Amino acid sequence: APPAISVPIGTSMTEVERAVILATLEHYNHHKERVAAVLGISLKTLYNRLKEYTAEAENGRMED
């Protein structure tokens, strides 16, 4: 079976997106070009999301 993640019902789409991106990044050993291609997003979008996640972690919060 392929790797999978699960999210509780009621999880915001922002958090679902974050979980999918980070799990896919881990699965593909942080090969960003591959991750962007697999997820069907641009490399720029991937970098923007990762930048957001880093900023949120540094500020100790996650925003919707």
Buried (B, 14 or more C-beta within 10 A) or exposed (E): EEEEEEEEEEEEEEBEEBBEBBBBBEBBEEEEEBBBBEBEBEEEEBEEBBEBBEEEEEEEEEEE
